[in-house]
Amino acid sequence: MKVKGKHYRTVWMKKGSLFLIDQTVLPFEFKIYEAANYLETCEAIKTMIVRGAGAIGATAGYAMAQAFLEAPKKELLSYVSKAKKDIEATRPTAQNLFWIDR
């Protein structure tokens, strides 16, 4: 997306923070939401700051990346497991956020 001559992605990560085009204010305003940690990213999914299956899926993936970056080394597995559950709970109707074809 190009806004005032500058190219933007729908969602991108920089230095551990996630940046999203805030879908709740479009088309009247253009605003970037910053999620500094995976819980703030979960909030963006819950409140529909990010919309659309592809964008939600990408945001969930970035939230997992944030969880890995934030996790204390000695509690990595338990921290990331909790993060996965938190992310799954953001959109009960989006059942395939963590779909694994068995």
ABEGO torsion letter per residue (X at the ends): XBBGGBBBBABBBBGGBBBBBBAAAOAABBBBBBBABAAAAAAAAAAGABBEAAAAAAAAAAAAAAAAAABBAAAAAAAAAAAAAAAAAABAABAAAABBBX
